Amino acid sequence: MTGDFDVAAARGHLDGSLPAERCMACRLDARNVAGHGSASNSLVDVPLFD
């Protein structure tokens, strides 16, 4: 794959905010479907200021 790296697409793949059917990483390689949304459980809301 060549071209610019699409951060929004990568985020959509990792956090699952983008459906797997529309995910470029999953469409390019079906092996990526198993990891689709894998970071959704590890995201934590951290306050910037207390």
C-alpha positions as CSV (number, residue, x, y, z in Angstrom):
1,M,0.0,0.0,0.0
2,T,1.4,3.4,-0.9
3,G,0.3,6.9,-0.3
4,D,-0.4,9.0,2.8
5,F,-1.1,7.3,6.1
6,D,-4.7,7.9,7.1
7,V,-4.8,8.4,10.9
8,A,-8.6,8.5,11.0
9,A,-8.9,5.2,9.2
10,A,-6.4,3.6,11.6
11,R,-8.3,5.0,14.6
12,G,-11.5,3.7,13.1
13,H,-10.0,0.2,12.7
14,L,-8.5,0.1,16.2
15,D,-11.4,1.5,18.2
16,G,-14.1,-0.1,16.1
17,S,-15.9,3.2,15.4
18,L,-15.8,2.3,11.7
19,P,-17.7,-0.8,10.7
20,A,-15.4,-3.7,9.6
21,E,-17.2,-3.8,6.2
22,R,-16.1,-0.2,5.5
23,C,-12.7,-0.5,7.1
24,M,-9.8,-0.2,4.7
25,A,-7.4,-2.3,6.7
26,C,-10.0,-5.1,7.0
27,R,-10.9,-4.9,3.3
28,L,-7.2,-5.0,2.2
29,D,-6.5,-8.1,4.3
30,A,-9.1,-10.3,5.9
31,R,-6.7,-11.3,8.7
32,N,-7.1,-7.8,10.1
33,V,-10.8,-8.4,10.9
34,A,-9.8,-10.4,14.0
35,G,-8.1,-7.2,15.5
36,H,-10.9,-4.8,14.4
37,G,-12.0,-2.8,17.4
38,S,-9.3,-4.3,19.6
39,A,-8.4,-1.0,21.3
40,S,-12.0,-0.2,22.2
41,N,-11.7,-1.8,25.7
42,S,-8.4,-0.3,26.5
43,L,-9.3,3.4,26.0
44,V,-9.5,5.4,29.2
45,D,-10.9,8.9,29.6
46,V,-8.0,10.8,31.3
47,P,-8.8,14.4,32.3
48,L,-6.3,16.9,31.1
49,F,-6.8,19.3,34.0
50,D,-8.0,18.7,37.6
